Amino acid sequence: MTAVNPFAPARLGPITLRNRIIKAATFEGMTPRRVVTRGLVDYHRAVAAGGVGMSTVAYVAVSRQGQSAPGELVVGDETVPGLRVLTDAVKAEGAAVAAQLGHAGPVAASTGQRALAPSRVFSPLAMRFTRPATEDDLREVIGQFAAAARTLTAAGFDAIEVHMGHGYLISAFLSPRLNKRDDRWGGSIENRARLAREVAKAVRDAAGAEVAVTAKLNMADGVRGGLWLDDSVEVARLLEADGAFDAIELTGGSSFQNPMYLFRGEAPIAEMAVALPKAVRPGFRLFGKRFLPEYPFEEAYFLPYARQFRAALSMPLILLGGINRLETIQAGLDEGFEFVAMARALLREPDLVRRFQHDAGTESLCIHCNKCMPSIYAGTHCVLVAPEHRPGHRPTGGPDTEPVIVS
């Protein structure tokens, strides 16, 4: 067999990426007024200049209710000019640009609204119960995904990633632990996958033929009674048969129940406690380890699960999970994964892909200390990088949160 060249152009549905390395969606913490800022543009421009095939903007909510935190982009007509500046900036550096589109569902607790979910469950984030979605709610959400997809297409995005993981609304419907419904949206895996499939079709139809559409899908929730491989592989089979997605990015864990299952490595309990509101700091210091249990880090930690999907599916798959070296990228591609996605390593070194091209023995400087996690409240960054070298940040250290002004 001939080894796959990570740096050769590759097709993703209707678009061509200059290489097979994707900057995964990582909340940037640079949009306090829910619109594009100069910092956000500079952040993604730096990663694009650093050599990735595509950079993914995270997290774009389909509505105010769908935000997982107050300072997130909410897609709408008023955001198009700023988004167009961002997409133009990324493309000018030779990379494609994607937007991660989602509805936070039960993770939307921090917005002050009663979070929408499949069933009534207690939210530890909001210290209150979620509101079970009605038929009208779900029809509205599906329509919001379609409207947002049209807006993102108008703003020049090459690809749209539908968020179906991490305990967000679609992910919650897939979870037998969170979805206790006995109607057509709950029970069997076909019913629990109904929202995912209807959203996928709505986004595909709205985006048109020239935009790639992908999914970020949980393989496992990392909690007892949650989604696991037997069901998630079946969901992926259903999505493949429907034909709405050009690729699936494989992930795991839950922002709602077990965030560290996604990140692995050290749990930044003390740093997170300092970043949280004063009222909840004492409790988090005492019980934070229950919410953020540590998992040993190993490179490509999702690969054993992802292999089950590669064996079951023929559609393109994107491998995610603690990738630090070109050797690991090459191994994943040679196993049949069409693309790899990187997050923390590129936060540490936005130019890492260029360095891979110049020196195949290069290894990321990211040590997976996860101290970048609490920084989302002040502009996501690696704490080991000096303020003046952080993409999208002022020399003083804070993010440049001035809205993009389009004349």
N, C-alpha and C positions, 0 to 999 in steps of 0.2 A: 504494500500500500504506500502511496505517496502522501507524505505529511501535509496537512493543511497549512497554508501560509497565513499566519495571523494578520499580516499587514497587506494582504491582497484585497482588492475590492470584493464586496460580497452583496448579494441581493437580499433585501428584507421586504418581501412582498413587492410592491410597485416601485420601491426606491433602491438605490445602490449606496451602500456605505463604503467609505474609503478603506476601512479595515474592519475587523471582527471584534473590536473592543468597544464596549458601550459604557458610558458613565451612568451608573445606576441612579435612580431618583433618591435624593437625600435632602430632607427638608433644610432649606437654606437659612431660615430665620431672618430674612432681609426684606420682608414686605409687611411692615406693621400696619399700613393703611390699606392692605389688600390689593395693592396695585404694583406694577413693575417699578423697581427702583434702579438707580445707577449701579448700586452694589450688586444687585442680582444679575444685571447685564454683564458687568465686569467678571463676576464669578464664573459664569458659563463661557464667556469669551476666553478666559484663561485656560479652562479645561480643553476647549476646542483647539486653541493654539498649542496646547500640550500634546495633541496628536490623536485624541479619541476619534472613533468613527462616528459616534453620535453622543450628544449630551442630553440628559433628561431633566427637565424642570419639574421640581416637586414642591409641594403637593398642590394641585389645582383643584379646588372644590367646585362642585356643580351648583352649589347654593350656599347661602350663609349658614343654613342648618347643617350642611354637609361639611363644614370646617371641623377639623380636629383640634384646632387652637385658634385663638382670635387673630393672630397675625399671619394669615395664609391668603394666598391669591384666591379670589372668587371670580370665576370667569364670567364675563358679560361684555356687551358691546363697548362699554367704557374702557375696558382693558385692552382692546385690540390695538390702539396706537402704540402703547408701551410694549406689548407683546411683539409687535412687528419690529420694533427697534431691537429687541432681544434676539428674535429669530434671524434678522439680517446680520447681527453681529456674529452669531455663531457660524452662519453660513459663509461669511466673509473669511473665516479662518479655515474653511474647507471641510467642516464637519456638518453632519445632519443634526437636526434638533427635534426632540420629542417632548411632549407634555404628559405628565402622569395625572390622570383624571379620576376623581373619586368622590364618594360620599362616605363620610366617617362613620355614620351610624352610631353604634354605642360608644365609639371612641370620641364622639363630639361633646363629651361632658364638659370640657373646659371652656366652652363657648357660652355657658350660662343658660342654655336652653335644655329642655328635657330631651335627652337623646333618643333618636329613633332606632328601633331594633326589631328583630323578628318576633321576640317575645319579651315579656316583662322580666327583666333580670336586674340584679343590683349592680350598679356601676361604682367600683371603688374610686374611680377618677372624680366623680361628681358627688359621691356619698348620697346617691338617690337612685330610684328605680328608673329604668328606661321605659319609653312608651312603645307598645307594640304597633307596628305599621299596619295601616288599613289598606284595603284594595286601592282606595283613592290615593293614599300616600305613595304606594308603589308605582302606580301609573304616573304620578307626578314626577317621581324620581327618574323613571325611565325616560320621560320627556326631557327632564333636565340634562341627562347625559347626552341625549341627541342634540339638544340646543347648544350645549357646551362644545360638542364635537364640531358643529358647524362654525362656531366662533373661533375655535383653535385653528381650523382649516383656513379661515379667512385671515388669521394672523400669521400665516406662513409656516406653520409647523409641518414637518415632514412625516411625523409619526405621532400617534396617540396611544398611550399605555393606560389601559383600564385597570384600576386598582381592585383586585379581587383577593387581597391577602390581609394579614396583620390585624384581624378582628374588625375591620371596617365593614360597612353595611353588607356588601355582597358576600364577603368572607363570613360574616355572622350568620347569614342565611344558610351557608354551606355547613356550618358547624352543628352537629347534633347536640352539643352542650348548650348552645345559645338559641337554637331554633327548636322550640317545643310546639310548633303549630300543628294543627290537625286538618288544615285546609290544603288547597292546591300548592301552597308555598312551603309546606313542611312535610315531615314524615320520610318518605322514600328519598333516595339520593336524586332521583329525577325531579321530584318536587322541590327539594332544597336547592337544586341547580337551576331552577326555572328563572330566577331573577338574573343570575349570571348570564344565561343564554339570551334572555330578552334584552338586557343591556348591551350585550355584545352585538346583536343584530341591529339595534337602534344606532349604536355608534358607527358600525360599519356602513350602514345606509347613509348616515349623515355626513360622514367624512369623505365619501366619494372614492373613486377608483385610484386616485393619485397619491393618497395618504396611506401609509402603513398603519395597521391597527394591531396592537399586541395586548397581552394580559399579564399582570403580575399575580400569580396564583399560589396560594399556600399549598404546600405538600403535606404539612402537619402543623397543627396549632401549638404543639408543645405543652398541652394541658390535658389532664385526665378527662376523657369523655369528649374531647374535641375532634376536629377533622384529622384523619390519619390517612395513610397511603392507600388503603383499599378503596376508600371513597374518593379521595382526591384524584387518583388515576382514572377512575370512572368519570369524574367531572371533566377531566382533560380529554377523554375519549369523546364525550358528548360535544365539547367545544370544537374539537377537531372535525367531527362529522358535520357540524353546522357550517363550518368554513368561513366564519367571520374574522378569525384572527390569522395574522401572518406569522406569529411566533408566540410562544409562552415563556415568560421569565419565571423560574421556579424559586420559591422562597418558603419561609416558614416563620412561626412565632406570632405573637399577638401584642400589639400596643395596648390592648385592653386588659390582657391577662398575664402575658409572659414576654416582655420585650427582649430580654437577654437571650432567648432562644434564637432570635434573629441575629444578634450581634456577636455573641460568644466572647470569651475573654473576661477581663476584669469588670466588675460592677462598680461604677463610680458613685457609691452611696453618699459619701461626704460631700462631693462636688454637686451632686444633684440636690441634696438637701439645702445647700446654700442658694442654689438657683431658684428654688421654689418659693412661693409666698410665705411670709413669716409665720402665719397661723398654722401651716401644715409641716413646718420644718421639724419640730420635736417628734411628731408622730412618725415622720419618714425616717428620721435617724434611728428610731426604735424598731420599726417594722419594714424598713426599706429592703432588707435582704429577702423578705418573703415575696416582695413584688419584683425584685431584681436578683433572682438566684443566679449564681455564676455557673458557666459552662466552660470547660477547658477549650482553649482555642487550638484549632488545627487548620491548616490551609485547605481550602476547598471543602469545608465541613458539610456542605449540602450535597456533595457529589454522590455518596452512597444512595441517598433517597432519589436524587435526580436520575440515576441510572435506571430506576424502575420506570420512569416516564420515557426515557429514551428507548427502552425495550418495548414499550406498549404503543408508542406513537411514531408516525412518520413525518409529522410537521416539524418545522424548525423550533429548536429550544434554546433558551439563553441560560447559561450556567452562572449562578451567583453564589457568593459566600466565602469571604476571606481569601481573596486571590492576591498574592503578593509578588509572584515571580512569572517571568515569561515561560519558564519551564512548565508551570502549572497551567497556564493558558494553553500552551501547545498540547499538553496531555488531554485537557478537556475537549479541545477541537478534534483531536485524533480519536476520541471516544465517540464522536458523532454529534457533539453539541455545535450548533452553527455559530453561536456568539458567546462571549463571556461578558459579564457586567462587573464593574468595580465601583466601590464607593469610598470607604475610609482611606484606602491607599491613595486615591486621587485627591482626597481632601488634604492629605499630608503633602503630596507632591503632584500638583496639577500637570506637570510636564513629564510624568512617569512613562507614558507611552512613547514619547520621543526618545527618552533615555533607553527604553527597551530596544528600540530600533537601532540605536547606536552601539549598545553593549548588551548582548543577550544574557550576560551574567548578572545584570543589575537586579537588585532586590529592593522592594519598597522599604522605606524607613518607618512605615507605620508599625507600631508595636502593639496595636489593639488594646490599648489601655482604656479605651472608650470614654476618655475625659472630654471628647468632642460632643458626647451626648448632651450634657447640661448646657453646652454653649449655644444650643438652638434658641435660647431665650435672649441672646445678645449677638446674633449673627453666627451661624455655624462655622467653626474653624478648628484646626488642630492647635492645641495649646502649646505644642513644641515649636510652632512657627512664629517668628517675631511679627508683631502687628503690622509693620510696614511691608511685609511680604505675604500677607493674607489676601487672596483675591477678593475684591468687593469690599474691602475694609479701608477705613481711613488710617493714616499713620498712628493716630491715637489709640487704635485697637478696635473701635466700634465699627459696625457696618455702615456703609454709605446708604442711608435710607431715604435720600431725596427722590421723590417720584420722577420718572422720566417725563420730560416735557417735550411734546412734539409740536413744532411750529407749523 
